Amino acid sequence: MLKKLYLDHNNFNGEIPEKIGSLTKLENLSMSTNYLTGSIPSSLGNCSLLQDINFSENKLTGAIPLVIGDLGSLQILRMHDNFLSGKIPSTLFNISTMKALTMFANHLSGTLPSTMGLFLPNLMELLLGENELDGIIPSSISNASKLAFLDLSDNSFTGFIPSSLGNLRHLQGLNLANNHLTIESSTSESSFLTTLANCKELRKVVLSGNPLNITLPTSIGNLSTSLEQFLANNCNSKGIIPREISNLTSLIALSLANNQFSGNIPTTIGKLEKLQVLYLQGNKLQGTIMYDLCRLRSLAYLSFGGNKLVGSIPECLGNITSLQSLNLSSNNLNFTIPSTFWNLKYILTISMSSNFLSGFISSDIGNLTVVENIDLSSNKLSGEIPSSIGNLESLTHLSLAKNGLHGPIPESISFLKGLEFLDLSYNNLSGVIPKSLEKFLYLQHFNVSFNGLEGEIPNEGPFSNFSAKSYMMNYALCGAPRLLVPHCKSGTGAQPRFVFILKLTISLIVSILLAYYILLWSKFRKRNMPSIAPNLSLKTSFPSTEPNRRYTYLELQQATDWFSEDNLIGIGHFSSVYKGKLKDGKEVAIKAFNVEEETSLRSFDLECEVFSRVSHPNLVRTVCISNSINFKALVMEYMANGSLEKWLHTHKYDLDILQRFDIMIETAKAVRYLHQRCIIHCDIKPSNIILDEDMVAHVSDFSIAKIQPVSRIRTIQSKLMCTIGYVAPEYGRYGIVSASMDVYSFGILLMETFTGKKPTHEMFTGEMNLRRWVIESLPCEVERVIDPSLLQTEEENNDVYMKCISSVMRLALICSAESPSERLNMRDVEEKLNNIRFSTFR
């Protein structure tokens, strides 16, 4: 009788059949990540032996059947990310074997039973966030003594947060955000925050969006030294930020934004050396920005906006090269922007608006070549807009409004092809609006009102959509009547011919020189970037499903639940690969490299170089690169069906002969393409062949690849960490690497794919190996080596299959010949595979 049924990631639709209840011996039932609709059949109550049910990530509706609460052996119940409604059966909280109960992101309502936790001695995971639950959080929940992860966020719970949660000694993650909860007393020894110090394994606390109305106690410093996240935004908290918060030395993210905290920012925050996110905006903080802040060398996101800070911006801020986002807006900061600030070459977002900053905008602003958003509006800046602003090719948002800037709008601004928002209003700018701005494709907001501009207003491209508000109080402008400016007289909009030609000539010369400078600078940056780039996602030139999208380091952390082991899908020599789900719902694979090992850093640089050179449908595609001193990762398309290794060697997966043929042909195409571009993969094996949702093969992992000029592609020497069993003999003997080395590995891969035996199988000892085993089976005993699963169905086709696989084995033996000169090239391999497939399955 069937005990385990796994139907995940299969694009199934329709309803779960009622007859599923007839599988009375079923112990594991998983149908996650499909398009199933309708309700959960109550016939599941007949499957009394069920231990694991997973219906997550579907479109199921209706109530959870009461009979599921009668399944006394149930250990794991996952129904999250559906459209389920109604109440959670109270009997679910009486199943003593229950270990994990996840129902977040549904429409469940009602209250939690007052006895909750009394009968759940084995519960480790309770995730009920993003529902419509209300009432109080029962204090009895603390009786579930093994509870490690509790998420009740985004509901309508009221009352006090139970102080008894401090009895959960194994608690690692607590998320109560966005409810209506309060804390009984923040100063009491029995208060929630004080008792939480008993949870020594605590890593994450999220209280944001609750009307806590408290003062943070000094006892917050007694929380677990393992705590990585403490988030308490929008909690109506007040008082000062305790100095003792510096005791939480493992903090990565601290957010106390949009509260009523006052006093100075404690200098002790400078001791939180692992801190990457510090959000204190929207409070009443006073004093200066302390220099101790510059000790936070891993800081990526800093926001002090909307406070009452005074004084200057510390010069040492320019030394925090990991900084990606800086918000100092709406304070009382004065003096000039320090020259060191322009050292933050990889910052993405800058907001210093609504202060009293003075002085010129340095021409060194051109160093910020990856910045996307700059807002310096409402200050006292003077001088001209530097022409070096044209270097900021990634800029999408620029606001310099309400300052004292003068001079022309620089022509170089036309290089900002991705600009969406440009506000230069309320300055003293003169000259014309550059006509070259008509070529902007994405410009949605444009405002130059209240300046001294003259000449004809451009009317093509995005300018056809802008109204008179964009040009108010520029008395010398002319253009279309709808813009409420005078009509351009003959000769007003068109300059004298010789002036026009002179300006055009000068403009062309400047443009050519600037383009040449940018080209040289780009090449220099490309050579040097791997060792100095910060935590940001750079736009790449290789193919991507979202070529203009960037994902920040924080987004990647959130996508993987802070690189949780639950999301770990692979470990290699140099890196770990995590499954991630971004806020837009896109699933990605995030390959994070070990930045403490030199070989890992070289591997990262190599993979970046390979991806910049290749574009093929059978190669894994990279969405973006995140590159910094402290974090290096490739963000790749997630392949829903995992590796060929899983499909060949895991009992619950199976491939028919046609699928195996297609996967091998697709792999051959990819390797042939790499060789055409002088790239040797050096590690062709099943775990590096990844299958997408349509079972199309993609070659991955270029961590030990070799890139060589055409003249050297055939014979080079190297020292690589190749995989035993797949490496060619000439490499083992002499360290010689060539395209023939990949052909050899492909031959071993062919054998493994159709025999189901790894080259490292325990049966291969002494002089016996996979290749010799295949040789001894040909031509008369090929059935001895064929994967038995290929001969279990359609027995009338077995003779045809054996003849076909015999041809494949002969091809594999040629590919894996002892001498490289006897092997085929990948073009011939692909052609022969196609011929065998066509003659067998036409």
N, C-alpha and C positions, 0 to 999 in steps of 0.2 A: 504493500500500500504506500501511496505517495506521502512522504513526511515533510518534504521541503519543496516549496514552489516559489521561484524567483522570476518575476516578470518585469523588472525595473528597466527604465530607459528604452522602451520599445515603441513609443508613439501609439500605444493602444488608445482607442476611444470607445465610446459606448458605456454601458453599465456593467457593474460587477455581477455576474450571473448568480441567481439565487441557488443554483445547484452546487455552488462551491461548498455549501454546508454538508454535502454528501462525502466530502473528503475527511472522514472522521478521525483519521490517523495523522492529520496534518499538524506539524509542530512549528514550522516557519512559513509565513505567508508574506511576500513582499511584492507590491505592485507600484512602487513609488515612481515619480517623475514620468507620468504618462498624461493622457487627456481624458481620464475616466470621469464620467458624469453620473448623475443619479444618486441614490442613497446607498448606504452600507447595508447589505442584506442581513436581516436578523437571523438567517439560517446559520451564520457563523457560530451561534450558540451551540450548535451540534458538535463543533470541533473542540471538544473539551481538553484536548492535549496541546492546544496552541500555546506557544511560549513567546513568539515574536510576530507582531503584526505591524506592517509598514504600508500605509496608504498615503504617505505624504506627497505633496507637490502634484496634486491632481485638481479636478474641478468638482469634487463630490459635494453634495448638498444634503439637506435634511438633518435629522437628529442622530446622535450616536445611539445605536440600539442598546437598550437596557441589558440585553442578554450578554453583552461583552463583559459586563461587570461580574458575570457568573463564571468566567473562565479562570478557574482557580490556579492554573499553572502559568498564567501570563506574566512575563518578565519585562517585555518591551512593547510599548504601544506608541506608534508614531502616526499622527494624523494631521500634522501641521501643513500649512499652506494649502488649504481647501476653502470651501464655502459652507462649512458645517455650522449649524445653528442649534438653538435649544440649550438645555442644561446638560452639564457633564454628569453622567450617572454617578450618584454618590457611592455606589458599590465598587467603583473603580478604586476608590481610596481605601478599600478593605482587603485588597489582594496582597497578601504578605510577601509574595514572591516578586512583586513589581520592582524593577530597577530603573526604568526610564519611561516617563510619560510626557510626550511632547505634542501639544495641540495649539501652538501659537499660530497667529495669522489665520483666524477663522472668524465666525460671528457668534461664538458661544456666549451664553448669558447666564444669569443666576448668581448665586453665592457659593462660596466654598463651605463644606460641612464643618461644623464646630469640632468634630472629632478627627479632623484631617491630621494625618501624621501618626495617630495612635496605632495604626495597623500597617504601617509601611516601614518596617525595620531595614529593608534592603534598598529603599529608594535612593538613587544617587542623582537623578536628573528630573526636574519638574519645570517644564517650560510652557507657560500658559499666556504669554504676552500677546498683544495685538488682538484682543477679543473685546467683549462687552460685559465682562464680569463686574460685579459690584459687591457691596457689603464690606465687611472687615476682613483682614487677614487673620485667620485663627492662630492664636498663640500655640495651639497644639501642634502646629507644623514642626516645631522644634523637636518633637519626639521622633521624627524621621532622622535618626542620628547619623546616617551615612550620607545625607544630602550634600552634594558638592556644587550643584548648579541650580539656582532658583531664579526664574524670570517670570514676573507678574506685571511687566511693564505695559503701558498703553491700554489700560483698562479704566474702570471707574471705582476703584477701591477707596474707601474712606476710613477715618479713624486713625488711631496711633499705629505706627510701625511697631510690631511686637518686640520688646526688648529680649524676649526669649530666643530670638534668632541667634543671639550670641552663644547659645548652647550647641549650635551646629559646628562642632569642632573641625569638621572636614570641608566646610564651606569654602569654595574657591571663587565662585561668581555669583553676585547678587545684583539683580536689575529690577528696580521698582519704579522706574521713570514714568512720568506722565500719568499720574493718578491724582488723588485728592488726599494724600496722606500727610500726617503731621507727626512730630516727635513729642512725646510726653514732656520731657525736660532734658535739655542738652547738658545740664550741669549735674544732674543726679547721677549717683554711682550706678543706678540700675537702668539708666537711659539706654536707648538703642545704640547710639554711637559708642558709648563707653563699653557696653558688654560685647560689642563687635570685636573688641581687642582680643577676645578669647579665641577667635577664629584665626589660628596661626598660619593656615594655608591660603588665606584670602588673597586673591589677585585682582579682583575687579569689583567695584562698588559704583552703581549708577543710581542716583537719587533725583536727577534733573526733572523739572516740571511738576514738582509737588510743593504745596504751600507749607513748607516745614516751619517757617517763621522762627528760626533759631539763631543762636550765636554759636559758632563753632567752638567746642570746648578744647582746652589744651590737651585733653586726653586723646585727641585725634592722632597725636604723635605716637600713641601706644598701639595703633593698628598694626597689622602684620607687616613685617619688613619685606614680605614678598609682594605687597600690594603694588600693582602696575598702573591701575586706572582708578582715579577718584573723580567722578563727574557729578557736580551738584549745581547745574545752571538753573536759573529761574526758580529759585526756592524761597524767595523773600527772606534770605538770610541777612544778618546784619552784624555789627561789631567789627572787630579787627580779624585779620587772617593770622592765626596763631603761629608764632615762631617755631613751635614744636613740629609743624608740618614737615620740617626738614629731616625728621627722623625716618620718614618714609623713603628710604634711599633707593628703592627699586622703582619708584614712580616713573612711568613713561608719559602718562597723560594726566594733567591736573587742570580741571575746568571748574571755575567758580563764577562764570560770567552771568551778567544780568541779575545781580542781587543788590544789596545795599551795604556792602562792605565799605568801611572807611579807614582812615589812618594810612600809614605808609605801607608799601609793599615790603614784606619782611626780607631783609638782606639774606637771611638763612636759606631762602629758596635757591641761592647759588650753590648750595651743597647737593642739590638733586641732580647729580651729574649725568644721570641716564634720561633726564627729562627731554622729551621730544615735542610735546604739546603743552603750552601754557596759555590758557584763556582766562583773562581777568577783566574783559571789557564789560562796559555797562554797569559800573559800580560808582562809588564816590571816593575812590582812592586818591590820596594826595601825595605831596612830596615829589622827589625826583626819581628818574629811572636809575636804579642803583647799578654801579659798575660790577657788582657781584654777579649780575645776570650774565656777564660775558664768560663766566666759567662754564656755562651750559653749552658745551661744544657740540652736543648732539641735537640741539634745539632746531626744529623744523617749522613750527607754527607758533607765533608769538602775537598775542592780541591784548593790547592795553587800551584800546579805543574807548571813548565815552567815559572818561574819568576826569580828575582835576589835577593831573600831573603837570609839573612846571619844570623849568630849567632846560637844559640842552639834551640833545640825543647823544649818548655816550659814544666816543670815538671807537671804543673797543667792540661796538656792535658789529663793525665791519669784519671782525675776526671770526664771527660765527658763520663759517662758510656753508654749514648745512642748512641755513635758514631758507625756507621756501615761501613763507607768507609772513608779512609784518604789517600790523595794524596799530598805528599810534594816533589815529584820527580823533578829533573832538576832544582835545586836551588844551592845555595852555603852554605848550612847548614853544620856546623861542630860540634865538640865535640861528646860525646857519646849519644846513645839513652837512655833517662832517665829511671830509673828503674820503675817509676810509670806507664810508658807506657804499661807495661805488665799487668796492672790492667784492661785493656780494654778486658775483657774476652769474649765479644760477638761481637767483631769487625769482619767484613766479608772480607774486602779488605784493604791491606796496601801496599802503594807504596812510598818508600823513595829512589829510585834509583837515580844515578847520582848526588850525593852530596859529602861531604867530612867527612862523619860520621866515627868515629873511635871506638876503644874499642871492647870488646867481645860481642857476642850474648848471652844474659843472658839465663840461663836454665829456667827462668820463662816464656820463650816463650811458654812453654808447657801449660800455663794458657789459651792461646787463642784457646780454644777447638773447636770453631765453625768457625774459620777463613778459608776462601776458597782460598785467593790469597795473597801471600807475595812476594814482589819484593824489595830486599835490594841490588841489583846489583850496580856495579860501585861506590863503596865507599872505605873506608880504614879499614874495619872491620878485626879483627884478632882473633886468638884463634881457638878452635875447634867448629865444628857444634855440639851443645848440643844434647844428646840422647833424651832429653825430647821432641824433635821435633816429635817424634813418637806419642805423644798425640794428634796431630792435625789431627784427623781422617777425617775431612771434607775438608782437603786441596786438591785443584786441581791444583794449580799453585805455584811453588816455584822457585825463582831465587835468587841465592847468588853469581852469577858470578862476576868476576873482583873485587875481594877483596884480602885479604891476609890470608885467612883461611888455617889452616893446620890440620894434623891429619887424621884419617880415615873417610870414609863415614859411619855414624853410622848404625849399623844393624837395629836399631829401625825404620829407615826410611821405612822399609818394611811394617810397620803398616799402611802406608798411601795408602790404597787400591784404593782410588778414584783419585790418582794423574794422571794428564794428561800432565803436563809440568814440567820438572826438568832440571835446568841449574846450574851446579856447576863449569863451565869452568873458566880458568884464575885464579886459586888459587894455593895453595901449598899442596894440599891433597895427602895423601899417602895411602898405603894399597891396598886392592882389591875392586873391584866392587861387592857388595853383590849379591850373586846368587839368594837370595830370591826375588830380584826385578823382576825375571822372571814371578812371579805370578801376576804382575800388569796387569789388564784387559784393562785399559783405557789410558795407557801411550802412547802419540803420539810424544812427543819431549823429547830427552835425550841428554845432552851435558856435558861431563866431560873433554873436551880437555884442553891442557895446564895445566896439573897437574903433579904429580909424582906417578901415580897409577901403580900397578903391577899385575901380575897374569892373569888368563884367563878371556877374555871378555864373559859374559853370551851370549848364543845364542838361548834360547827358549823364548816363549811368545813374547812380544813386541820387544825384541832385534833382532829378525829376520828381522825387518824392518829398523833398524838404519844403517846409512852409516859410512864410515871412518871419516867423519867430526866430528862425536860425540866423537872420541877418539884421535884426533891429539895430537902430542907432549907429549905422555906418553910412554917413551921409554921402559918401562919394561912390557908393556901389550903384550899379545899374543892372537891369535885366528884365525879366518877364513881368508883366503887370501884376500877376498873382502874388508876386513877392513884395508888393507895395514899395517898389523902388522906381526911380526914373527909368524911362526907356533909354537904352544905350544909343547915343547919337552916332552918326557915321564917323568912324575914326576913334570913338571912345573905347569901344570894345576891341578894335583892331589897332595895333600899334603901327607906327610908320614902318615901312618895309625894311629899311636898313637896321632899325632898332630891333625889329622882330628877328631878323637873320642873325644879328650880333648875339642877342640873348639865347637864341636857339643853339648857336655854335658853342657858346660858353657852357650852356647847360649840358650839351652832348659831351664836351670834354670832361666836365666835372663828373657826369654820370659814369663815363668810361673809367676814369681814375678811381672813383668810389667803388665801382663794381670790381675793379682789379684788386683794390685794397681788401674788400670783403672776401674775395676768392682766396687771396693769400692768407688772410686771417682765419678763414674757415679751415684751410688745410692745416695751419698751425694748430688750431683748436682740436681738430680731429686726431692729430698725433699725440696731443698732450692730455686730452680730456679724461682717459680712463683713470688717471691717478688723482684728479682734482675735482671731478664733477660731484655735486651734492645730491641730496635725496630728492630727485625730481625725475619726471618722466619726459624724455626728450622725443621730439618729433623725429621720425626716422624716414629714410628714403625707400625702405623696402616695403613690400605689399602688406596691407592690413585691411581688415574689415572696417576699421574706423581710423583712417590715416591721419586725421587731424585731432584725434582724441588723446588726451594725456591723463594718466591716473597718478595721483599723488601717493606718497608713501603712506599717509594715513588711510587713504582709500583702500590700499592693498592690505593694510593691517585689518581694517574693518571687514574687508571681503573674506578674509581667511580666519575671522574670529581671533585676531592677533596671533596668527600662525599657529593655531591650535593643532595638536597632534591628530585630532579627529579629521582634519582636512588634509593630512599628509598623504600623498598618493605615490610618492616615490623618493628614493634616496640614491644618489650617485656618488662617484668619487669626490666630486667638488661641490655638490649642491644638493638641495632638497626641493622637491616639487610639491606645491600645495594646490588644492582646488579652491577657487575663490568665486564668490558671487558678488558682483558689483551692484551699486545702488540702482543702476538702470536695468537690473535683472540679467545682465550678460554674465555667463559663466566663463571663467578663464582658468588657465593653469599658470601658476606663478612659480618660476624657478629661481629660488633664492640661493646665492652663492656664499660660501664661507669666506668672509673678507679677511680672516686672520691667517690664511694660508696663501703664500705667493703663487703656488700652482693653481689655486682656485681663481685668483685674480687674472692670471694669464688665460685660463679657460674662459672666463667671462669676456675678456677682450677679444678672444678668438671667435666666440659665438657672435658677438656684435659685428665683427668684421664679416663673417660668413653671411649673416642675415642682410648685411648692406649690399651684398653682391648677388643674391639669388632671388628668384621668383618663379615658383613652379607649384602646380596644384597638388603635387604629391610630396611636398615638403611642409612640415609644420610651420605655420605662419606666426610671426611675432607681432603683437599689437603695439607694444612700446617697450622702451628700456627704462629702468629706474637705476640710476647710477650715482653713487656717492662714496665717500670715504668709508662710511659705516654701513652702507646697505647697497647691494648690487643685485638686480633681479631682471629676468626677462619675463614679460607678461605675454603669454601665448594663448592662442585659441584653445579652448578646452575640447578635448576629444572624448565624446561620451562613452565610447566603447572600449576605452583603455588600450592596453598594449596587446600585440600579437602573442606575447609570452603568456598572458592570462588566458587567451583563447585556446592556446595549444596545450597548456599544462595545468589547467584548473578543471576539476571534474564537472562543475556545473555549467561549463561553456563548451560549445562545440561548433566546428566549422565543416561545411560540406566541401566536396572536392572542387566545385566551381568557385566557391568563395576563396579557397586557398590559391587557386590559379590567379584570380583577379588581384589578390593581395600581392602575390609574387610579381606579377606583371607591372603593377603600379610601383612597387619598390624598385624594380629594374629601371623603370622610366626615371625615377628620381635620382638613382645612382648614376645613370648615364648622363643626366643633365648636369650633375655635380662635376663629373669628369670633363664635360665639355667646357666647364668654367674653371678648370684647373684646381678643383677642390677634391681632396681625397678624404673620405669620411673617417676611415680607420677603425670604426667600431660598429659594423653592420651586424645586428643580432635582433632577436625577436622583441626584446624589451625596448628597443629603439624604433620599432615600427608601431605607430599609433593609429588607431582606427576611429574615424569619426562616426556620427550617428547613422550614416548610410553605409558603414563598413568599408569606406574608402581608405586606403592606406596612406600614411604620411610618415616620411622618414624624419626622425628628430635627433637631438643631442649631437652637437658639433663641438663638444668640449675638447676633443683631442684631434680634430680635423687638421689637415695640412693644406695650406694655400700656397701654390707655387706658380712661378711664371711658366709659360708653355715650354720653354726650352729645358726646364728642369722637372717636368711633371713625371717623367718615367722612372728616374732613379734618384732618390734622396735618402739620406740616413737620418734617423731620429730615434729618440727614446720616448716611447709612449706607454700609457697604462692601458694596453689592449686587453680584451677579455679572453681568458684562456678557453681554448676549444674553437675559437673563430679566427684566430690570428694565423696568418700565412707563415709557412716554415722559414722563408727567407728573412722575415723580420726577426723571428726567434734566434736565428743563427747569426745574422750580420747587421740587424737593425735597419734593413733596407725597406723603405716605404715607397710604394708606387700605386698606380691605379689598379694593377693586377692584384694587389693586396685586398682591395675591396671586392674584386671578382671572386677571389678565394673565399672570403667570408660569406659572400652571397651564395656560393655553392654549398657551403655547410648549412646556411639558412634554408636553402631549397630542400636539402635532405631532412632537416629537422621538421619542416612544415608538413611534409607528406609521410614521414615515419612516426612523428609524435615523440621522437627520442632526442633528448638534449645531447650535445657532444660530450657533456660531462656526466652522463648517466652512469650509475654505479656498475652497470654491466660492462663498461668499457675499461678494462684494466690490462696492464702489460702492453703487448703490441696490438691488441684489439682496440680499435676506435670506430667512430661512426662511419668514417669513409671506408675503412676496410670491411666493416660489416655489410655495407651496401654493395661493395665490389663482389663479395662472396655470394651475394644473393642473385646476382645477374648472370645469365639472362633467365634462368629457369625457375628461380625461387623468389621472385620479387614479392609474392604474397607474404613472405616471411617478414618483410620489413615495412609493409604498408601499415599505416595507422589503422588498427582494427575498427575504429569508429567509421571509417570510410567504406567498410564492407558489411556493415550491419543492416543496411537498407538497400532496396532495389537490387537483389541478388542477381537478377538477369543481366545487370550492367557490370557485374564484377570483372568479367573478362575484358570488357572495354576499358574499365578503370585501370586494371593491372597493366595492360598494354600502354595506356597513357602514362601511368606513373613510372613504368619502366623507361620510357623516353625521357621523362623528367629526371630520373636518377642518372641516366647516362649524361645528360647535360650537366647535372650537378657535379659529376665526377670530372668532366672536362674543366669546369670552372675551378675546381679545387685541385687541379693537377699539381704535382710536386714542383715542377719548374714553371716559373712565371711565363716563359715564352710559349708554353703549351696551352695556356689559358686563352679563352676568347676575350674580346672586349665587350663592354656592356651593351653596345648597339646590337651585336650579334646575339647576345644572350636574350635581349628583349625580343628580337625578331624570332628566334627559335621558340621561345615560350609562347608567343602569339600563334605560331604555326601549329604547335602541339594542341593548344586550346581550340583553335579553329577546326582542326581535323577531328577532334573528339566531340565537341559540343555544337557543331554547326547545325 
